[in-house]
Amino acid sequence: MLDFSKMAKASAQSPDVIPVAVQHADTQEIILIAYVNPQALEHSVKTRIATFWSTSRHELWIKGATSGETFELLEVRVNCEQNSLVYIVRPRRGNICHTKNKAGEPRNCYYRRLNLETGELENLNP
């Protein structure tokens, strides 16, 4: 099920966040959408590791700190309204998602596609 209330929840619980799209530098694929606050952005720039603000845990989230699937931050882009970012990253090892495929490998977060004919979600990396 799509979570259309996520932004409202995120901004109510963590009002000082903006969305950040994470793009793989080599494939150009969008691999994650997350949130940053000033602390997460500062940490990302300082360490060159993609870092976010967890709107569910209300804490700094260094992506891959537990799994080892960290991402080198190569570039930060800012949109024209200065209310969203794009992190251009390079995986240091593997993919980004906490979910795994049947082979036990991490995949990118956008592993499902909405079938425009049926409205069903299709798994692209089972």
N, CA and C atoms as an extended XYZ file, in Angstrom:
378
Properties=species:S:1:pos:R:3:atomname:S:1:resname:S:1:resid:I:1 pbc="F F F"
N         0.842       -1.182        0.000 N   MET     1
C         0.000        0.000        0.000 CA  MET     1
C         0.892        1.251        0.000 C   MET     1
N         0.540        2.191       -0.805 N   LEU     2
C         1.267        3.455       -0.838 CA  LEU     2
C         0.907        4.269        0.403 C   LEU     2
N         1.896        4.941        0.981 N   ASP     3
C         1.703        5.720        2.205 CA  ASP     3
C         1.641        7.203        1.848 C   ASP     3
N         0.436        7.673        1.535 N   PHE     4
C         0.272        9.070        1.137 CA  PHE     4
C         0.332       10.027        2.320 C   PHE     4
N         0.342        9.523        3.536 N   SER     5
C         0.391       10.403        4.708 CA  SER     5
C         1.803       10.535        5.283 C   SER     5
N         2.795        9.906        4.671 N   LYS     6
C         4.171        9.916        5.192 CA  LYS     6
C         4.724       11.332        5.379 C   LYS     6
N         4.548       12.190        4.387 N   MET     7
C         5.082       13.552        4.495 CA  MET     7
C         4.431       14.323        5.639 C   MET     7
N         3.132       14.169        5.803 N   ALA     8
C         2.438       14.866        6.889 CA  ALA     8
C         2.951       14.382        8.236 C   ALA     8
N         3.129       13.066        8.371 N   LYS     9
C         3.659       12.507        9.620 CA  LYS     9
C         5.090       12.991        9.859 C   LYS     9
N         5.905       12.937        8.808 N   ALA    10
C         7.309       13.331        8.933 CA  ALA    10
C         7.439       14.786        9.339 C   ALA    10
N         6.675       15.656        8.696 N   SER    11
C         6.810       17.074        9.004 CA  SER    11
C         6.206       17.426       10.357 C   SER    11
N         5.205       16.684       10.805 N   ALA    12
C         4.622       16.939       12.125 CA  ALA    12
C         5.576       16.510       13.235 C   ALA    12
N         6.250       15.393       13.031 N   GLN    13
C         7.148       14.858       14.058 CA  GLN    13
C         8.560       15.417       13.958 C   GLN    13
N         8.966       15.792       12.782 N   SER    14
C        10.304       16.343       12.538 CA  SER    14
C        10.146       17.545       11.613 C   SER    14
N         9.763       18.686       12.150 N   PRO    15
C         9.408       19.816       11.288 CA  PRO    15
C        10.565       20.431       10.502 C   PRO    15
N        11.777       20.201       10.893 N   ASP    16
C        12.913       20.826       10.223 CA  ASP    16
C        13.607       19.873        9.254 C   ASP    16
N        12.829       19.135        8.457 N   VAL    17
C        13.401       18.224        7.481 CA  VAL    17
C        12.954       18.605        6.076 C   VAL    17
N        13.787       18.231        5.114 N   ILE    18
C        13.423       18.344        3.707 CA  ILE    18
C        13.733       17.003        3.047 C   ILE    18
N        13.028       16.674        1.959 N   PRO    19
C        13.310       15.409        1.279 CA  PRO    19
C        14.600       15.476        0.479 C   PRO    19
N        15.233       14.309        0.373 N   VAL    20
C        16.437       14.176       -0.441 CA  VAL    20
C        16.296       12.911       -1.288 C   VAL    20
N        16.431       13.071       -2.594 N   ALA    21
C        16.482       11.930       -3.499 CA  ALA    21
C        17.941       11.506       -3.591 C   ALA    21
N        18.171       10.205       -3.547 N   VAL    22
C        19.532        9.682       -3.609 CA  VAL    22
C        19.709        9.005       -4.962 C   VAL    22
N        20.674        9.511       -5.723 N   GLN    23
C        20.911        9.021       -7.085 CA  GLN    23
C        22.266        8.340       -7.166 C   GLN    23
N        22.290        7.151       -7.778 N   HIS    24
C        23.522        6.395       -7.994 CA  HIS    24
C        24.330        7.107       -9.081 C   HIS    24
N        25.551        7.466       -8.792 N   ALA    25
C        26.387        8.237       -9.718 CA  ALA    25
C        26.665        7.501      -11.022 C   ALA    25
N        26.770        6.184      -10.972 N   ASP    26
C        27.143        5.428      -12.163 CA  ASP    26
C        25.949        5.037      -13.024 C   ASP    26
N        24.829        4.668      -12.391 N   THR    27
C        23.669        4.197      -13.152 CA  THR    27
C        22.629        5.288      -13.363 C   THR    27
N        22.737        6.398      -12.635 N   GLN    28
C        21.775        7.500      -12.650 CA  GLN    28
C        20.426        7.113      -12.037 C   GLN    28
N        20.326        5.918      -11.485 N   GLU    29
C        19.077        5.437      -10.894 CA  GLU    29
C        18.811        6.145       -9.563 C   GLU    29
N        17.552        6.499       -9.314 N   ILE    30
C        17.152        6.995       -8.003 CA  ILE    30
C        17.011        5.762       -7.123 C   ILE    30
N        17.785        5.692       -6.054 N   ILE    31
C        17.801        4.476       -5.246 CA  ILE    31
C        17.142        4.638       -3.879 C   ILE    31
N        16.820        5.866       -3.498 N   LEU    32
C        16.222        6.076       -2.186 CA  LEU    32
C        15.676        7.491       -2.113 C   LEU    32
N        14.601        7.675       -1.368 N   ILE    33
C        14.118        8.991       -0.965 CA  ILE    33
C        14.150        8.998        0.555 C   ILE    33
N        14.737       10.001        1.132 N   ALA    34
C        14.845       10.090        2.588 CA  ALA    34
C        14.662       11.553        2.982 C   ALA    34
N        15.004       11.871        4.225 N   TYR    35
C        14.868       13.235        4.739 CA  TYR    35
C        16.170       13.653        5.382 C   TYR    35
N        16.460       14.947        5.318 N   VAL    36
C        17.616       15.503        6.017 CA  VAL    36
C        17.174       16.719        6.812 C   VAL    36
N        17.865       16.931        7.896 N   ASN    37
C        17.747       18.178        8.645 CA  ASN    37
C        19.128       18.827        8.587 C   ASN    37
N        19.300       20.009        9.168 N   PRO    38
C        20.622       20.655        9.088 CA  PRO    38
C        21.759       19.785        9.638 C   PRO    38
N        21.504       19.058       10.711 N   GLN    39
C        22.530       18.197       11.306 CA  GLN    39
C        22.940       17.075       10.342 C   GLN    39
N        21.972       16.438        9.697 N   ALA    40
C        22.272       15.348        8.758 CA  ALA    40
C        23.035       15.864        7.534 C   ALA    40
N        22.633       17.008        7.032 N   LEU    41
C        23.333       17.590        5.881 CA  LEU    41
C        24.767       17.940        6.253 C   LEU    41
N        24.938       18.561        7.404 N   GLU    42
C        26.291       18.925        7.854 CA  GLU    42
C        27.164       17.681        7.998 C   GLU    42
N        26.609       16.623        8.597 N   HIS    43
C        27.363       15.377        8.773 CA  HIS    43
C        27.730       14.765        7.421 C   HIS    43
N        26.791       14.792        6.474 N   SER    44
C        27.046       14.250        5.141 CA  SER    44
C        28.197       14.977        4.460 C   SER    44
N        28.165       16.295        4.509 N   VAL    45
C        29.196       17.101        3.858 CA  VAL    45
C        30.548       16.894        4.538 C   VAL    45
N        30.541       16.856        5.855 N   LYS    46
C        31.791       16.716        6.612 CA  LYS    46
C        32.449       15.348        6.388 C   LYS    46
N        31.638       14.281        6.410 N   THR    47
C        32.185       12.923        6.327 CA  THR    47
C        32.196       12.359        4.912 C   THR    47
N        31.445       12.981        4.003 N   ARG    48
C        31.250       12.492        2.631 CA  ARG    48
C        30.571       11.112        2.628 C   ARG    48
N        29.745       10.854        3.650 N   ILE    49
C        28.922        9.648        3.739 CA  ILE    49
C        27.470       10.092        3.759 C   ILE    49
N        26.631        9.497        2.895 N   ALA    50
C        25.214        9.850        2.850 CA  ALA    50
C        24.579        9.615        4.219 C   ALA    50
N        24.100       10.700        4.810 N   THR    51
C        23.525       10.680        6.154 CA  THR    51
C        22.179       11.376        6.102 C   THR    51
N        21.220       10.847        6.865 N   PHE    52
C        19.849       11.336        6.817 CA  PHE    52
C        19.327       11.562        8.229 C   PHE    52
N        18.091       12.047        8.304 N   TRP    53
C        17.395       12.160        9.577 CA  TRP    53
C        16.276       11.129        9.560 C   TRP    53
N        16.277       10.222       10.523 N   SER    54
C        15.226        9.221       10.615 CA  SER    54
C        13.993        9.865       11.229 C   SER    54
N        12.935        9.979       10.432 N   THR    55
C        11.701       10.585       10.925 CA  THR    55
C        10.921        9.632       11.815 C   THR    55
N        11.230        8.349       11.779 N   SER    56
C        10.552        7.394       12.662 CA  SER    56
C        11.280        7.252       13.999 C   SER    56
N        12.611        7.278       13.985 N   ARG    57
C        13.390        7.130       15.224 CA  ARG    57
C        13.823        8.473       15.808 C   ARG    57
N        13.671        9.540       15.023 N   HIS    58
C        14.060       10.896       15.460 CA  HIS    58
C        15.530       10.959       15.859 C   HIS    58
N        16.361       10.476       14.943 N   GLU    59
C        17.805       10.489       15.189 CA  GLU    59
C        18.556       10.506       13.868 C   GLU    59
N        19.828       10.878       13.957 N   LEU    60
C        20.700       10.851       12.797 CA  LEU    60
C        20.796        9.423       12.279 C   LEU    60
N        20.714        9.261       10.973 N   TRP    61
C        20.727        7.938       10.355 CA  TRP    61
C        21.849        7.899        9.329 C   TRP    61
N        22.931        7.234        9.674 N   ILE    62
C        24.042        7.052        8.747 CA  ILE    62
C        23.739        5.779        7.977 C   ILE    62
N        23.298        5.951        6.740 N   LYS    63
C        22.864        4.818        5.935 CA  LYS    63
C        23.983        3.816        5.800 C   LYS    63
N        23.714        2.581        6.207 N   GLY    64
C        24.692        1.507        6.094 CA  GLY    64
C        25.565        1.329        7.318 C   GLY    64
N        25.368        2.112        8.359 N   ALA    65
C        26.209        1.979        9.549 CA  ALA    65
C        26.111        0.575       10.145 C   ALA    65
N        24.947       -0.041       10.057 N   THR    66
C        24.759       -1.393       10.593 CA  THR    66
C        25.115       -2.455        9.563 C   THR    66
N        24.659       -2.282        8.334 N   SER    67
C        24.835       -3.310        7.293 CA  SER    67
C        26.176       -3.241        6.577 C   SER    67
N        26.834       -2.092        6.637 N   GLY    68
C        28.065       -1.901        5.884 CA  GLY    68
C        27.827       -1.364        4.485 C   GLY    68
N        26.560       -1.158        4.123 N   GLU    69
C        26.195       -0.671        2.787 CA  GLU    69
C        26.206        0.860        2.772 C   GLU    69
N        27.346        1.470        3.029 N   THR    70
C        27.437        2.929        3.072 CA  THR    70
C        27.638        3.495        1.671 C   THR    70
N        27.417        4.806        1.554 N   PHE    71
C        27.468        5.470        0.268 CA  PHE    71
C        28.327        6.717        0.336 C   PHE    71
N        29.301        6.762       -0.542 N   GLU    72
C        30.164        7.927       -0.655 CA  GLU    72
C        29.364        9.064       -1.277 C   GLU    72
N        29.343       10.197       -0.609 N   LEU    73
C        28.642       11.372       -1.116 CA  LEU    73
C        29.569       12.118       -2.072 C   LEU    73
N        29.149       12.218       -3.331 N   LEU    74
C        29.958       12.877       -4.358 CA  LEU    74
C        29.513       14.306       -4.622 C   LEU    74
N        28.202       14.538       -4.495 N   GLU    75
C        27.666       15.853       -4.841 CA  GLU    75
C        26.327       16.041       -4.143 C   GLU    75
N        26.020       17.295       -3.800 N   VAL    76
C        24.707       17.653       -3.271 CA  VAL    76
C        24.135       18.719       -4.187 C   VAL    76
N        22.939       18.461       -4.692 N   ARG    77
C        22.255       19.446       -5.535 CA  ARG    77
C        21.031       19.966       -4.794 C   ARG    77
N        20.732       21.244       -5.018 N   VAL    78
C        19.632       21.932       -4.344 CA  VAL    78
C        18.641       22.389       -5.402 C   VAL    78
N        17.341       22.170       -5.155 N   ASN    79
C        16.344       22.592       -6.144 CA  ASN    79
C        16.140       24.103       -6.092 C   ASN    79
N        15.389       24.626       -7.055 N   CYS    80
C        15.207       26.067       -7.205 CA  CYS    80
C        14.484       26.707       -6.017 C   CYS    80
N        13.631       25.964       -5.334 N   GLU    81
C        12.908       26.507       -4.184 CA  GLU    81
C        13.634       26.278       -2.860 C   GLU    81
N        14.791       25.630       -2.926 N   GLN    82
C        15.625       25.342       -1.764 CA  GLN    82
C        14.875       24.553       -0.697 C   GLN    82
N        14.021       23.604       -1.153 N   ASN    83
C        13.276       22.794       -0.198 CA  ASN    83
C        13.392       21.298       -0.466 C   ASN    83
N        14.350       20.910       -1.317 N   SER    84
C        14.671       19.496       -1.495 CA  SER    84
C        16.082       19.391       -2.063 C   SER    84
N        16.657       18.206       -1.880 N   LEU    85
C        18.029       17.963       -2.311 CA  LEU    85
C        18.102       16.705       -3.158 C   LEU    85
N        19.202       16.580       -3.881 N   VAL    86
C        19.599       15.322       -4.509 CA  VAL    86
C        21.011       15.037       -4.022 C   VAL    86
N        21.198       13.861       -3.437 N   TYR    87
C        22.535       13.377       -3.104 CA  TYR    87
C        22.957       12.479       -4.259 C   TYR    87
N        24.083       12.768       -4.855 N   ILE    88
C        24.654       11.880       -5.861 CA  ILE    88
C        25.721       11.072       -5.138 C   ILE    88
N        25.540        9.753       -5.156 N   VAL    89
C        26.361        8.870       -4.330 CA  VAL    89
C        26.957        7.728       -5.145 C   VAL    89
N        27.956        7.108       -4.559 N   ARG    90
C        28.510        5.874       -5.114 CA  ARG    90
C        28.530        4.854       -3.979 C   ARG    90
N        27.866        3.715       -4.200 N   PRO    91
C        27.891        2.667       -3.181 CA  PRO    91
C        29.310        2.188       -2.940 C   PRO    91
N        29.648        2.020       -1.687 N   ARG    92
C        30.967        1.474       -1.367 CA  ARG    92
C        30.951       -0.045       -1.476 C   ARG    92
N        29.744       -0.612       -1.392 N   ARG    93
C        29.601       -2.070       -1.457 CA  ARG    93
C        28.127       -2.402       -1.661 C   ARG    93
N        27.736       -2.848       -2.809 N   GLY    94
C        26.374       -3.350       -3.003 CA  GLY    94
C        25.322       -2.278       -3.189 C   GLY    94
N        24.090       -2.620       -2.821 N   ASN    95
C        22.945       -1.745       -2.984 CA  ASN    95
C        22.513       -1.153       -1.654 C   ASN    95
N        21.338       -0.512       -1.630 N   ILE    96
C        20.994        0.334       -0.496 CA  ILE    96
C        19.871       -0.175        0.386 C   ILE    96
N        18.940       -0.938       -0.145 N   CYS    97
C        17.708       -1.234        0.586 CA  CYS    97
C        17.927       -2.244        1.710 C   CYS    97
N        17.153       -2.089        2.781 N   HIS    98
C        17.208       -3.046        3.891 CA  HIS    98
C        16.521       -4.352        3.525 C   HIS    98
N        15.738       -4.356        2.432 N   THR    99
C        15.120       -5.599        1.976 CA  THR    99
C        16.113       -6.340        1.092 C   THR    99
N        15.947       -7.632        1.017 N   LYS   100
C        16.847       -8.471        0.221 CA  LYS   100
C        16.025       -9.211       -0.833 C   LYS   100
N        16.680       -9.589       -1.922 N   ASN   101
C        16.017      -10.423       -2.916 CA  ASN   101
C        16.141      -11.892       -2.496 C   ASN   101
N        15.629      -12.807       -3.318 N   LYS   102
C        15.660      -14.235       -2.956 CA  LYS   102
C        17.075      -14.770       -2.794 C   LYS   102
N        18.047      -14.137       -3.456 N   ALA   103
C        19.443      -14.556       -3.342 CA  ALA   103
C        20.096      -14.004       -2.077 C   ALA   103
N        19.340      -13.215       -1.291 N   GLY   104
C        19.880      -12.653       -0.062 CA  GLY   104
C        20.690      -11.392       -0.260 C   GLY   104
N        20.632      -10.811       -1.459 N   GLU   105
C        21.393       -9.605       -1.776 CA  GLU   105
C        20.536       -8.364       -1.545 C   GLU   105
N        21.126       -7.294       -1.004 N   PRO   106
C        20.362       -6.061       -0.891 CA  PRO   106
C        20.057       -5.519       -2.280 C   PRO   106
N        18.917       -4.893       -2.402 N   ARG   107
C        18.526       -4.307       -3.680 CA  ARG   107
C        18.300       -2.821       -3.493 C   ARG   107
N        18.058       -2.112       -4.569 N   ASN   108
C        17.701       -0.705       -4.455 CA  ASN   108
C        16.257       -0.601       -3.991 C   ASN   108
N        15.902        0.491       -3.356 N   CYS   109
C        14.569        0.639       -2.777 CA  CYS   109
C        13.459        0.637       -3.825 C   CYS   109
N        13.756        1.028       -5.034 N   TYR   110
C        12.736        1.072       -6.086 CA  TYR   110
C        12.762       -0.225       -6.886 C   TYR   110
N        12.488       -1.327       -6.212 N   TYR   111
C        12.511       -2.631       -6.860 CA  TYR   111
C        11.133       -3.083       -7.330 C   TYR   111
N        10.115       -2.251       -7.114 N   ARG   112
C         8.769       -2.572       -7.595 CA  ARG   112
C         8.312       -1.517       -8.590 C   ARG   112
N         7.475       -1.953       -9.505 N   ARG   113
C         6.947       -1.056      -10.530 CA  ARG   113
C         5.428       -1.167      -10.515 C   ARG   113
N         4.761       -0.036      -10.693 N   LEU   114
C         3.312       -0.009      -10.812 CA  LEU   114
C         2.945       -0.320      -12.256 C   LEU   114
N         2.233       -1.413      -12.463 N   ASN   115
C         1.768       -1.766      -13.799 CA  ASN   115
C         0.658       -0.792      -14.166 C   ASN   115
N         0.871        0.001      -15.188 N   LEU   116
C        -0.078        1.050      -15.561 CA  LEU   116
C        -1.379        0.495      -16.140 C   LEU   116
N        -1.362       -0.747      -16.568 N   GLU   117
C        -2.585       -1.365      -17.104 CA  GLU   117
C        -3.446       -1.966      -15.998 C   GLU   117
N        -2.798       -2.684      -15.068 N   THR   118
C        -3.559       -3.415      -14.042 CA  THR   118
C        -3.609       -2.703      -12.695 C   THR   118
N        -2.690       -1.774      -12.475 N   GLY   119
C        -2.601       -1.119      -11.170 CA  GLY   119
C        -1.893       -1.945      -10.116 C   GLY   119
N        -1.382       -3.107      -10.493 N   GLU   120
C        -0.689       -4.014       -9.576 CA  GLU   120
C         0.786       -3.622       -9.452 C   GLU   120
N         1.367       -3.916       -8.295 N   LEU   121
C         2.807       -3.736       -8.117 CA  LEU   121
C         3.520       -4.974       -8.621 C   LEU   121
N         4.571       -4.771       -9.407 N   GLU   122
C         5.372       -5.868       -9.945 CA  GLU   122
C         6.769       -5.807       -9.328 C   GLU   122
N         7.250       -6.928       -8.841 N   ASN   123
C         8.574       -7.019       -8.236 CA  ASN   123
C         9.605       -7.195       -9.346 C   ASN   123
N        10.524       -6.240       -9.493 N   LEU   124
C        11.539       -6.275      -10.537 CA  LEU   124
C        12.807       -7.020      -10.113 C   LEU   124
N        12.933       -7.275       -8.807 N   ASN   125
C        14.129       -7.945       -8.296 CA  ASN   125
C        13.715       -8.903       -7.188 C   ASN   125
N        13.000       -9.973       -7.569 N   PRO   126
C        12.471      -10.904       -6.543 CA  PRO   126
C        13.561      -11.612       -5.766 C   PRO   126
